[in-house]
Amino acid sequence: MTKKQKNLLIRVIISGALMAILCLLPLKDKPLLSLSLFLIPYLTVGHDILRKAWKGIRNRQVFDEHFLMAIATIGAMALGEYTEAVAVMWFYQVGELFQSYAVGKSRQNIAELMDIRPDYANIEDEDGNIERVDPDDVEVGTIIVIKPGEKIPIDGIVREGSSTLNTAALTGESVPRDAAIGDEVISGCINMSGLIKVETTKEFDESTASKILDLVENASSRKSKSEQFITKFARVYTPAVCYSALALAFLPPIIRFLIGLDPLWLDWIYRALTFLVISCPCAIVVSIPLSFFGGIGGASNQGILIKGSNYMETLASVKTVAFDKTGTITKGNFEVSDIHHSPLADSELLEIAALAESRSTHPISKSLSTAHGKKLDMSRVTDVKEISGEGILSVVDDHDVAAGNLKLMSRIGISANDCHSAGTIVHMAIDGEYVGHIVIADELKENSKEAIAEMKKSGVKRTVMLTGDKEKVANKIAAETGIDEYYAELLPADKVSHVERLLAECGEKEKLAFVGDGINDAPVLSRADIGIAMGALGSDAAIEAADVVLMDDDPLKIPKAIKIAKKCIRIVYENIYFAIIVKLACLILGALGIASMWLAIFADVGVMVICVLNAIRCLAVKNL
C-alpha cells in the first residue's frame, strides 16, 4: 500500500472504533455532548472531504461528490443524526480506499511495463574505460556496451559478443531470445548472459522502449464512447440532483404550509439529505474509467498494447478479421525448397537471383541470400528497379536480370513455365531469356490453426486472408488453418480496396480488424476499423499505424485481445446498469420518505464498492 492509502486506512480504523464506542454510550439526552464527541470520528475520517468541498466552492466548481458528501453529512449533523452522518462519511472513505487499491493494482501492471525504460547507457572511451551517460545524449552510430543484467537502452545491431535476452517486459513471454553479431536488438530487453557491444541505429526518443512507453502513457487520453457519455452525464446529473434535493427540501413543506398542513420541515430536509447521498454518482464515474484502465493494464501485462479505451470498445465489437499472410499466419521464414526448368547450375542461378534481389528488404530476398550462403559483392549490381507486387529488374554483371512473379514476366514479354509446387515462385530471366524458377516455401506458425478456431469461439463470424502470394499457396494456407475466405495475388492497393469492401459489408455495429506485420501493411492497418500489428517489436510503422500492438509473433494473442476487450466492456455495462437501477430505485424511495440514511449509504458507497470490486476483474486476463 502507498503512504496515502496507509494513512487513510489508519483514519478509517480509528474513526470506526470511536464511532462503535460512541454508539454504546448513553448519549441520547445529551445533544451537545453527543455532537462534540461524534465530531471527533467525523473530522478524523472526513476532514479531507470537507477541505476538497470548500476548495471546489472557492474555485466555482461546486457540483461534485465531495460537495454532496459535505452537504449531506453536515445536514445530518444539524438534524441530530450524528451516527448516520459519521457512518456516511466513514463508508464513503472505505469506498475511496477500495477504489485507490483497485487503481493501484491496475497501475502495477502498467508500472511493470514502464520498468523497461533504461536509466543510462554505457559508452567505452579510447582507453577502454566504461562511462555511464544519459541515453538521450547517445547519437546514432555510437557503440554502447551492455553488461549482463543490464537493460538495452537504445535499439541497435550487435557488433561484438553474444548473449540471451529477456524480452518478458515487452512480450509477456518468459522464453529468452538469442542475440549474436549482426542481430538487431531493441531497447527494453534485459541482457541475461554475455557482454555485448551494440551499434545504435536510432536515437533514444525513437527507440522501441520510448515509443511503447509513450503509447501506454497516452492510452488513457483516448476515451471510449462509454467514458465520454459518463463524463457528460456527470456534468448534467450532479447539478440536477442538487437542485432536485433543494426543491425536495423546500417545495413540499411550503405547499403543505399554504394548504394549512404541518410543513414537517425536518422530515423533508432529512429526505433531501438522504436524496443527496443516494444521488452521488461515484459508482459510475469511478468504476467505468477504472474498468478500462484495468483492461488496458491487464492486456499490457500479456504483451498486448491497446492504445486507448476507444479501441478497447471497437475491439469488443469485431466480427470480421482480415489477415496478411506472411509474418501473421506464416512464420515469414522463407526457404528455397526447389529450382525448376533452369539450364544453369543451381548455385549459379541462386547467386544471380540473390544479387538481383540484394537491395530489397523483402523476406524473399533474404531467403535467396541465405540459400546462396556467400557474401554478396554489391558492386556487381546496378540499375535496380523494384515494381511493387511483381518483382525486381536490375543489371548484374552487365546482364539484364528480371526476378519476380508471372506478372513481371508478362510485363517484359517473356513466356514462363508455370509451377505446380505450393510456395512462392520467383521466375528468372536473363537478357530476355527465361532461365527457370526458384520455389520458396513459407512455414505455417504452430498456433495459427488454433488461433482461427479461438477467434470463432470468441464471436468472430468471418475470417479473411489477403495476400500478395499465389492462389495455390493461399488456398493451401486457408485450408490448413480453417480461414473462411482468401484473396490472392494482391497488390498493396488491392488490399486496401478489399478492406473497404469488407467494411461496407460489415455495417455500422459490426467492426472489422486487420492484422498485419505493421511494416508493409500500414495503409491497411490505418483503413480498418481497428488495426492490429502482429510481432511488431522494433517496428516504427506498427506502433504508429496500428491501434493494437501485439508484442510477439503468437497469433493466439489476437483472440486473447478480443476476449480481454469483450470482458472489459461486459464489466463496464454491468456496472452502468447495476448502478443506475439501484440508484433510481433508492432515489424514488428516498423522495417518498421510505429510504433512511442507512439505505442511502448502501446506494452510494455500497454500490461504488461493488462496482469497483467488479471492475478489478478486468485485471484477471491471464487465463482468457
N, C-alpha and C positions, 0 to 999 in steps of 0.2 A: 504493500500500500504506500501511496505517496504521503508526504508530511501533511498535506492539506486534508487528505482522507482520514489519516490517523487523528488529526485534531478534531474533525467533525465527529468521528466515532466516539471519541472521549466525551465530547459535549453531549452527544445523544445518550450515552450510558449514564452520565451524571444527572442530566435533566430527567431521564426516565426514572431513575432511582428516587430522585427528590419528589417527582410527581406521585409515584406509588406511595411514598411515606405520607405525603400530604393528604392523599385520598383516605388514609386510615385515621387521620386525626379528626377530633370533633370540632370542626370549624364553621358549622352551618350558621350559628348565631353570632359570629364574629366576622362581619364582612370586611372591615378594614384590615384586620389581621390576615384574613384569607387572601385578600388582594396583595398585601405586602409579601406574604410567603410564596404565593403562586407566581408572582413576578420574577422570583429568583430562577426557577427552571425555565420560565418563558423566555427571559432575556438570555439565559445561558445557551439555549438551543437556537433562538431565533434572532439574536441581535444583528447578524449579518443580513438577514432578510429585510429587517426594518431599515437598515442602512441603505441597502440597494433600492428599496421602495422610495425612500426620501431622495436619493440621488436621481432616480427616474423622474420624480416630480419636479426637482430643480432643473433638470435638463429637458423638461416638457415632453418626456417620453413616459407618460403615466401608465398606460394600459398594458401591463404585463403581469406575469404570475406573482411577482414579488408584491406588487400593489394589491392584488386580490387577496393574498395571504395576510398582508398587514391590516387591511381594512376589516377583513372578516374576523381576525383574531382580536384586534383592538375593540371591535364592536361587541364581540362575545364577552370580553373583559368588562366592558361598560354595562352589559346586561347582567353581570354577576355570574356568567357561565365560565368560571375560571378553569375548571378541569377540562372542559371542551376546548377552550382557547389554547391551553398548553398542548393538549392532545393533537389539535390540528397542526400546530407548528412542529411538534415532535414527529408526527407521522410524515409530514412534508419533508423534513430533513432526512428521515430514514429513506424516503424515496429518492432524494438527491444523492444519498450515499450509494444506493443501488445503481443509479444512473452513472455516477462517477466511476464506479467499479467496472461497469459494462463498457464504458468508453475506454477505460484503461486497458481492458482485455483486447479490444479492437486495435488500439494503438500499439499494443505489444507486438502483434503480428506485423504491423507496418514498421515498427522500430527494428525488428529483426532484419527486415529487408533494407532499412536505411543504414544498417551497420556495414553495408558494402562500401560506403564512402571511405576512401583511404585518407589518412591524416598527413602522409608525407610520401616523398619519393626519394630513392637513394641514387645519387649520381657519383660515379667514380672519377676522381681527378687524374691528372697526368702522372702523379706519383703513386697511384693505386689506392689512395685513401677514399673511404666512403663518406660522402657528405649528405646529410638529410636536408631536403629543400621542400618548399611548398609545391604541391603538384601543379598549381596554377602557373608557376614560374618555369615549368619544363616546356621547351619548344619541340616542335615536330622534328623527328630525326635524331633526337638525343638518346644515348644508350643509358638505360636505367638498370639498376641491379635489384633483383627481388630475392631475398633470403628465404629459407624455409620458415613457414609460419606467418609470413607477411602477405598482405593483400596486394594484388596487382593494381597500381594506381591509375595507369593510363593504358589504353589499347595500343597494341604493337605487335611486332614479329620477333620471335625468339632468334637471337643471333649466336648465342653460346649457352651450352648446358642443356639439360633435360630434366623434367620433373613430372609429377602428377598434380593436377589442380582440383581443388574442391569447389564445385560450382553450385552447391546446395542453396546458397543465399539467392542465386539468380534463377535456378531452375526448379527448386524444390526437390531435386533428386540427390541421393547420397552417393551415387556411383561416381568416383573420380574420373577425370579425363587426363590422358597423357598429353604432354607437350614436349616437342623436340625442336631442333634447329629448323627454321623455315616455317613453323606453325604460327598461326595468328592466335594471340591471347587477348582476352578482354578484361577491362577493369572490373573489380569487384570479386574476382575469383581469388581463392587463397592458395598460395604455393605450399604444397604439403611436404615435398621431399628435397630435391636438389636445388642448388643455387642456379638461377638463370639470369642471363643478360638479355634485355629486350630493347629493340629499337622502336621508339614511339612513332605511331602513324597518325595520331590525332592530338589535338590539344585537350587539356583536362576537361574543359566545359563541353567538348564534343564527344567525349568518351562514353562508352555504354553505361557505366555506373551513374554518371551525372545525368544522362538523358532519362534513365529509368527513375531515378530519384525525383527528377523534375516532374515526370509523368505521374508518379504516385502522390507527390505533394499537391499537385493541382487537380487531382481526381475529384476531390470534394467540391470544387468550384463549379463542376458541371452537374447541375441539378436535374433530377428527373421531373417528369410532369407531376408525379405524386407529391414530391417535395415542394415544387412551385405552387401547387394547389394549396398545400398545408400552410405555406408562408402567407399567401394571400388570405386564406381562410382565417388565420390567427389575427391578422391585421383588422379584419372586419368583425370577427367574432368577439374578441375581448372587449372593445368599446361597447358593442351591442349588449353584452350581458351586464356590463357595469351600469349602463343606463336602464336596462330592464330591472336590475336589482333596486336601483334608486326609485323607479316607478312602483315596484312592488312594496317598498318600504313606506311610501307616502300616499299614493293614489287610493288604495283600498281604505286606509283609515280616514282620509278626507271625505271620501264618498260616504262611508258609514256615519261620519260626524254630521254631514249635510242632511242625511235622511233620518237623523235622530237616534242612531245606534251608538253603542260604546265603540270608540275608534280602535281600541286594542293596539295602541302604538307599539308596545314592547313585543307583542306577538308578531306583528307584521315586520318589524325591524329584525327580529330573530329569523323569520322566514327569509328575508332579503339577504342576511348574512349567510345563512345556510345555502341559499341560491348561489351566492358569490363563490363559496368554497367548492361547491359541486361544479361550477362552470369553468374552473381553472383548466386551461387547455394543455397542461403539461404532458399528459399521456400521449397525445397525438403529436405535439410539437417536438417532443424529445425522442419518442420511440421510432418515428419514421426515418429521420436522418441517421439515427443510431443503427437501424436495420441495414441501411445501405452501406454505412461506414463499416459495419461488421462484415457484410458480404464482400466488400472490396478488400478488407483486411484478410479475411479467410482465404479468398482467391489468391491474393498476393503470396500468402504463405505456401500455396501449392504451385507457385511458378506461373500463375495466370494474372496478368496485369490488365485490369479493366479501367479505362481512362476516366470514368465518371459514372454516377448513378443513372444518368440518362441512357448510357449504353447498357447498363445492367437491365433496365426496363425493356429496351429493344431486344436484347439477347433472349429474354424470357419469352418473347413472342415469336421467335424464329421457327418457321415451319418448313422453309426450303433452305438447304445448304448446298452451295456450289463450291467445287474444289478445283484448284490447279492440280495437275498430276505429279509432276516432278518435284520432289522435296516435301510433298504434302502426303500423298498416298504412297508414293515410292520413296526409296532412300535417296535417290539422286546420285547414287554411286555407280555411274555408268562404266561398264567394262566392255572392251572389244571381245565379242564372242565368236566372230567368224569373218572371213573375207571370201567373196564370191566373184566369179567371172573376171578375174584380173590376169592379164598377160605378164604383169610384173611380179617380182618376188614379194611375198607378204611384207617383209621388213622394209623393202623399198617403198611400197605403196603407203605403209604406215608412216614412214619418215616424211614423205611428201604431204600427206594429209595433216600430220602434226604441225609441220611448218606453215601450211596454208591457214590453219586454224589458230596459230600461236598467239595472235593479237586479240583473240576473243576470250571473254570471261565465262562463256557458256560451259556447263558441266561436260558436254560432249567434247569440247576442245581439250579439257583437262584429261579426259579418258584416253583420247588419242595420244596425248603427250606421255601419259603413264604407260600405255601399251608399247610406245616406241622405246621408252626406257633409257634414252640417252639425252644428254644436254643438247639443246637446240641452238644453232647459230642463227640468231635473228637477222643478221646482215644479209642472209640469203633470201629474205622475204621483202618484197616491195609492192607498192600499189594495192594495198589491201582495201577491199570494199565489201562491207557487210550488208546483205539485203535481208531486212527483218522478216522472219518467218520462213526464209528459204535457204540461206547459207552464205558462203563467202566466195568472192572472186579475188584472186591475188596472183602475183608473179613470183615464182620460186625458181631460182637459178635460171632466170631469163625465159622460163616457160610459163604460159598462161595456165593457171590451175583453178578449177571450179570444184568446190566441195559443198554438197548440200543435198536437199531432197529433190523429188521429181519435178517440183515447180521450178527449181533453179535450172535443172537440165532442160526443161521445156523452154524456159526463158532464153537460153543460149542456143536452142535449136539442136539439142543432142538427144538421140534416142537411147534411153536407159533400160536395162533389164530389171523387171520387177523382182521382188524378193518375197518368198513365202514364209520366211522366218519372222517370228514375233520379236520386235525390238525397233530401235531407231536405226534407220538405214541412211548411211552417208554415201551418196553416189559421187564418184570421182571422174573428172575429165581433165585431160592434159592436152593443151594445144588443139582443142576442138575434137579430140578423140576420147571415147568412153573407155575407161580403164578399170571398170568393176565397181563394186560397192563393199562397204565395211558395215557389219552388223554390230550394233551396240545395244546391249540389253541393260535395263534398269531393274533393280530388285525391289519387290514389294516390302513395305515395312511390316514387322511382325504383328503389330496391333491394328493394322488398317481395317481388316475384316471385322474384328471385334468392335472397333470404333464406330463403324457404319451401323452395326446392329444396336449398339448402345444409344446412338443418336435417334434411331427409330423408336426405341423404348422410351426415350425422353420427350417424345412428342413431335419429332421432325417427320413430316409427311413425305418429303421429296428430296432425294439426293441426286445431284447432277455433277458430272465431271467435265471440265472444259480444258482441253489440251491442244497443244500445237503438234502433238505426236500423230503418228499414222493411225488410220481407222483400225487396223488389225491389232495394234498394241493397246489402243483404248478399249476395244472390245474385250480383250483378254483380261485387262485390269478390272474393268467393270464387272465381268462375270465372276472373277475370283473374290471380289470384295462385297458384292451384293449392291453396288450402286445402281439406282433406278434407271438413269439415262446418261448418255455421254455425247459429246460433240468433239470431233477430232479434226486435226489439221487446221487449227485456228490461228490466225494472226492475232497479235495483241489487241488490235482494234476490233476484231471479231468477238473476242471475249467480252469486251465492253458492250457490244451490241446484244450478245446473248443474255448478259446480266440485265440489261434494260428490258428485254422481252420477258425474262423471268419475273422481274419486278412488277411489270404490268399484269402478269398472270396471278401474282400473289394477292393483289387487292390491298386495301388500307390496313386491315387489322393484322394480317399475317406478314411477317418480316422475312427478308432474305439475307443470309450471311454468306459472304465469300471468304474462303480460306485459301491463302496463298503463301509463298515464301517471303513476301514483303520486299523483294528486290525487283523482280521483273513484273510484278503484279500490282504495283502501286496505283495505276489508274483504276483498276477493277476494285481494289480494296476501298478506294475512295467513293466509288459509284454505288456500291451495295448499301443496303440499309445499315449493315454493320460489317466492318472488315476485320478479319481475324488473321494475324500474321503468325505463321507456323515456324517454329525453330528459328526465331529472329534474333538470336544473340549476336550483337555487334552490327546488326543491320539498321542503318540510319533510316532507310526507306520504310522499313517495317514500323519502327517506332513513330515515325512522322505520319504515315498514311493510314495505319490500322487503328481501329477503335479498341481492339483487344489484342494483346501481345502474349503469345504462348512462348515461354522461355526455353523450351526444348523441342525436340522433333517428335514427341509422342502424340500420335493422332487421338489417343484416348482423352487427351486434355480438352478436346473440342466438346464431346458430350458432357464432360465434367463441368466445363464453363457454363454450358446451358443449364445443367442441373443446379448449379450454385445460384444462377440468376433466377431460376424458377422458384427455388426455395426462398430466396430473399424477397421476391415480390409477393409470394404467398403469405409470408410473415407480415409484410407491410400491410396488406389488405386485411389480414386477421386483426391486426392492431387497430386499424382505422374503424372497421365495422364494430368491433367489441367496444372501443372507447366511446364512439358516437351513440350506440344503442344504450349503453349503461348510463351515460351522462344525460341523454334526453329523458330516459325513464326517471332518473333521480331528480332532474330539474322540474319535471311535472309534479312529482311527489313533494318536492321542496316548496314549490309555489302554492300547493294545496295545503301545506302545513302538516303533511303526513310524515315527511322525512325529517329526522333530527340531525343535529350537527355530527353525530357519530356516523350516520349513513353518508353524510356529505364527505367525511374523511375517507370512507371507502371509495366513494365516487371519484374523489380526486386522487389521493395518494395510493389507495389500493389499486385502482385501475392503472395508474402510472407504473407501479411496481410490477404488476402482472405483465404490462406491455413491454417494459424494459427487460424483464426476465425472458419473455418470448423473443425479443429482439436479439438477445445474446445467442440464441440458437443459430443465428446466421453465421457465427464463427465456426460452428461444427460442420465442416465441409470435407474433412479428410476421407471419410468413407462413402461419399456420394458416388 
